[in-house]
Amino acid sequence: MSEAKSVKELKELIIAIEPVAVFVKKVAADKKVGLDDLPYLIDLSKQLDTIAEGAQDVDQILAELKDLDEAEVMEVIGQLIKLAKAIKAA
């Protein structure tokens, strides 16, 4: 896997994690799971394609992490900051 492709796929993986993390935060907000959480599950199900695409080749993506250069690490950190902001805003 080329370095540019590995960064692109790593960023896609981070993007795929966002709807799952937001779902978990919303469901866990009241510290119980109930029927009132169903709208969150429906929202999550609408994003399954994005999640599946981002999760493809996870083993290869994770193996490539050790080969990232400084600029690529900064790109990934930027994407992680976006993820954190989205989770906090949920």
Phi, psi and omega in degrees: 000132180288158183297317180297320180293320181295322178293317179301314181290326176294318177296322177295323177296317178297318178298323180292331180288330186305307182297328178291315180296318178296318177301311181299317180298316181294318181292321183280352185303321181261009176062025174206157179251129181208183179297336178293348178270356182303319178302326178292322178293321178295316177301317179296319182295334178289346183249015183298325178297315179298318180295314181296317179298316181291334183271356178295142175059034181303319181301316180292319180299312181295325178294330181280349182304324183291344183261006182287140175269179186300317180296320180292321177298320179296321176300314181295318178299319177301318179292322178294324177295318176300318179299314180299319179295320179295319179293317180297322182285343184290000000 
